[in-house]
Amino acid sequence: MYRLLIDTCVWLDIAKDHRLHSLIAVLERLVETNTISLLVPQTVVNEFQRNKTRVTQDSCRSLASVFKRVKAAVKDFGDPVDKDAV
């Protein structure tokens, strides 16, 4: 079994970026199969808790920005008949 220590900044980056959420599923599976164990010092837990609200807000702003760009692209380039449905 491998032991894995991930620093707080990496956990926060994973939480912030929705594209990395599949990595959490992989880590969960590796833990469930006893392939790895996660070493999580109390300092990492404390730092994550302290920054969780900020990261959540940043993630929400990021996703909102993506949706605004998609909406603008549909408006500018979408088929006029299907724009409202999209």
Backbone torsions as a table, in degrees:
resi	resn	phi	psi	omega
1	MET	NA	138.0	176.3
2	TYR	-95.3	146.5	175.6
3	ARG	-109.4	132.5	-173.7
4	LEU	-122.9	125.5	176.2
5	LEU	-113.5	120.1	-179.4
6	ILE	-115.2	127.7	-177.9
7	ASP	-70.0	158.6	-178.3
8	THR	-56.5	-41.4	-177.3
9	CYS	-62.1	-32.4	178.1
10	VAL	-71.8	-43.6	176.5
11	TRP	-59.0	-41.8	-179.9
12	LEU	-66.6	-39.0	177.3
13	ASP	-64.1	-40.8	178.4
14	ILE	-64.0	-42.3	-179.8
15	ALA	-67.6	-33.0	-175.7
16	LYS	-75.6	-36.0	-171.5
17	ASP	-102.0	109.2	-177.2
18	HIS	-60.4	-23.2	179.3
19	ARG	-70.5	-18.5	-179.1
20	LEU	-94.9	-1.5	-177.1
21	HIS	-64.1	-25.7	176.3
22	SER	-65.5	-25.2	176.6
23	LEU	-63.0	-35.3	177.7
24	ILE	-62.2	-42.6	178.7
25	ALA	-61.5	-39.4	178.5
26	VAL	-65.6	-45.5	178.3
27	LEU	-60.4	-43.3	178.6
28	GLU	-58.6	-44.3	-179.3
29	ARG	-64.0	-41.8	178.9
30	LEU	-64.6	-36.4	176.8
31	VAL	-69.1	-44.0	-179.9
32	GLU	-60.3	-34.5	-178.6
33	THR	-90.9	8.2	-180.0
34	ASN	58.3	29.2	175.2
35	THR	-79.6	-36.6	177.1
36	ILE	-135.3	160.8	166.7
37	SER	-128.6	142.6	-179.2
38	LEU	-93.2	129.9	174.2
39	LEU	-98.0	117.2	-176.3
40	VAL	-127.3	95.4	177.9
41	PRO	-64.8	154.6	-179.8
42	GLN	-58.0	-32.5	178.1
43	THR	-60.3	-41.7	178.7
44	VAL	-64.8	-43.7	177.9
45	VAL	-60.1	-46.9	-178.9
46	ASN	-62.8	-45.5	-179.8
47	GLU	-64.6	-39.9	178.8
48	PHE	-63.9	-46.4	179.1
49	GLN	-59.2	-41.7	-178.1
50	ARG	-64.9	-32.4	-175.1
51	ASN	-103.4	-2.6	-173.8
52	LYS	-58.9	-44.2	-178.6
53	THR	-63.3	-44.3	179.5
54	ARG	-62.7	-43.3	-178.9
55	VAL	-65.5	-40.4	177.6
56	THR	-61.5	-44.1	178.7
57	GLN	-64.3	-42.7	177.4
58	ASP	-61.1	-41.6	-179.7
59	SER	-64.5	-42.9	178.4
60	CYS	-62.6	-42.8	178.1
61	ARG	-63.4	-40.6	179.8
62	SER	-63.0	-46.5	179.3
63	LEU	-66.1	-38.9	177.6
64	ALA	-61.1	-39.0	178.0
65	SER	-63.8	-41.5	178.1
66	VAL	-61.7	-45.7	-179.6
67	PHE	-64.7	-36.0	176.8
68	LYS	-63.9	-41.1	178.9
69	ARG	-66.3	-39.4	178.2
70	VAL	-65.1	-44.5	179.6
71	LYS	-60.4	-42.6	178.7
72	ALA	-65.0	-39.5	179.6
73	ALA	-66.0	-41.2	177.9
74	VAL	-64.2	-42.6	179.8
75	LYS	-62.1	-43.3	-175.7
76	ASP	-78.2	-36.7	-170.1
77	PHE	-122.3	-5.3	-175.7
78	GLY	-74.1	161.1	176.4
79	ASP	-65.7	124.3	-177.2
80	PRO	-55.4	-31.8	-179.2
81	VAL	-71.3	-36.6	-173.7
82	ASP	-99.9	-1.2	-175.6
83	LYS	-55.2	-47.3	-176.9
84	ASP	-64.4	-38.4	179.9
85	ALA	-67.3	-38.0	-178.9
86	VAL	-69.2	NA	NA
